[in-house]
Structures are given as C-alpha cells and as structure tokens.
Amino acid sequence: MEYQTIKFELKENGIGILSLNRPEKLNAINFQMEQELHEALDHLMINLDCRILILRAEGRAFCAGTDLQEGLILHQKKFPEGYEKYYFLEVPEPIKKKMYHQWRISSIFVKMRKISQPIIALVQGAAAGGGFGFAMASDFRIVASDVNFMNASINIGLSGADVGGSYFLPRLIGSARASEIMYTGRSVGAEEAVNIGLALKSVDSEELLNSALELANGLLKKSPLGLRMTKQALNLTLDSPSLETICQLENSSIVLTFSSKDVNEASAAFFSKRDPKYPLR
C-alpha cells in the first residue's frame, strides 16, 4: 500500500510501524491523512501477520491536531454520495457536512481500539487535539522529554470533549485530573505525564523507537491469540456493568486460549527456559 501522508512498514517478526508523515505541517490531520488512516486501520483489522503496532511521527511534532486550514474549506469538499444518511436531523447542508466530517475523524480512534494489535505510541513535541487523541487511544505511550500534550479544542472556542478525550482521559488518569486538563486546555509535559500515569516512561527523542522495539519484542513472546483476547477484555472492561460480566468474558477467553496451539508452545518454552516461537498468522 502506498500513502501520501502516512507510512506503514511491517517487519518480518510481526511488528508494524505506522508513521504520520506530514512533518512540514506538524503532522496535522488533513482530509488525505484522515482517509489513509482509515485504510490502514481497516487493513490492520484483518492482517494478523501484524502482531504489534508502533505509532510514531516524522519531524519535530507528533501531531498538531486537525489541519485548521482545511477545516475552513470544508464546505468545498466533495463528500460521498448519500453521506447525509448518517444524520436524520433537518439541518442546513453545511452542518451536515461538519457532522459527517467529525464522525469520520472520531471513527479513527474507535478503530484504533477495535484492531487486535496492541498499539505503542511514540510521542515527541506537540500532541494536540487529534494528536492527543492518537496517544490516548493507544495502549502504551512512550514520550520524549519535549512532549506537550494539549486538549487544544477548548482553546479555540470549541468543546473540550473531542475525539474520545472525555472517554479516554478520565479512565487513564482519573476524573479529577482529567477534568482540570480538559477544562483548561493547558499543556502536560513529559515529567507530569509519567507521574500521573498518562505515559509509561520518558526517554530522549533518539531513543523513542528503540524503547518501543524493546517493549514490542517482549510482547512478541506472548501468545498472539492471548494478546488479542487481552485487548478485547480490556476494551470491554472499560464499560462493563459488573464484575460478573467481565468474569464471564475472561472465562471464555481463558478456555479459548487454553485450547489453542499457542499454549503448547508457551509451555514447552517455559519448561525449556527459552523464548516461545509463535508462527506468523
């Protein structure tokens, strides 16, 4: 697959590297990137050869959010035929276009949770708006010392609840801290991000990829099916109505994984004191 605004590389060991690639625009999300991210995530939804995904960005910033210049010409953009079917409200055409566009962007973050691969986000420089959203929707966040997370929409006259932020952030760092960050739109640096549990750790910028590969290589030693079922359970637990509901899910996951060939390899490796070798699939 060839892209203009992103890059994707799948290594032989099953580690995928997805890079935002508009460094001259601080990797702001334009219409093209929006479409290409949907295509890449749709591909990852069914590509089980990719077992771990590293999300990174070219240049000095991770992602400055939505490209505001393109947002101003939204009314000129050609939308798919029948796009208005997603909304039944009798509202003016410009509002329908804005609603559809916002739905398309927010669906990217939903897909990030739906794909089976654990996602390791490497964040340097600005991570504002949608960039903050990319980080929050990932499973791990490793940051550079110059990182600045920012809930940017509240600072430009919009709602501070955007791209899943009001869902992800309270679950990551707690409601009180999340409320303060979302209401004020202030930036969160590397040290604070680690201290409040938003980031796993902070490293020098040049060590971001090596740190992610170290973590990813550790995850490759786990059962592929086991990792997929664990991500599914973590997703569902966030909205579970009860402990009993999650125990039922976990019980099914354990039985399913116990019945897989991965268990035989994991057990043999454990008793032989070696790393397991799982086939790509």
C-alpha angles and dihedrals in degrees: 000000000000122000136182102207103028137037128215127194125178114200121212092250093060100262112134122201117202113188129191104226114193098096093155088061095040086255092289113178111254128175092270094051090047091056095043093050089053090051093048094048092046087054092049090050089071103023104095091171084080105073102167127027125209113198114201141149138229120239133014098315132054096213131325093205128247117000099251093196091061091043089062091058096045090119090062095053119106111235127201115274110268094019090139091066088084089071126044096188118118096236133141118280095250090056091050090053092050091049092049093046092050090048091053093051095046090049089066090067092047089054091050088062094041097056112091096228118098107239124222111196119204108201128191131165118346120012101175132159107332089012089059086047092055090053095046093048091054124090096230133023122202112182139197120233091253096055120135118189112196135177089217103175094073088058095058099050098272134113114284088223104087142140093005095306095131088053101042105036100056089048092051101044107007133268100274096052092041092052093053093048094045096046096046101037089215120156124257116212131207099270094049092044090057094043095053094043097252091118129038093217144330122241138167113283093248090055097054097096095042090052091051093048090051091053093042093050089053090052090050087067089065125084110275091221091044092055092048092050091046092054090048091051093048090051094050093043090063090068101026116137093210148005090247091059092053093045088057090052093046092048090054091047092051093049092047095049092042088058093053129096089241090077092059092052093044092050093047091049092048095053092041091050093234137116115271119248113216119187118241111254 
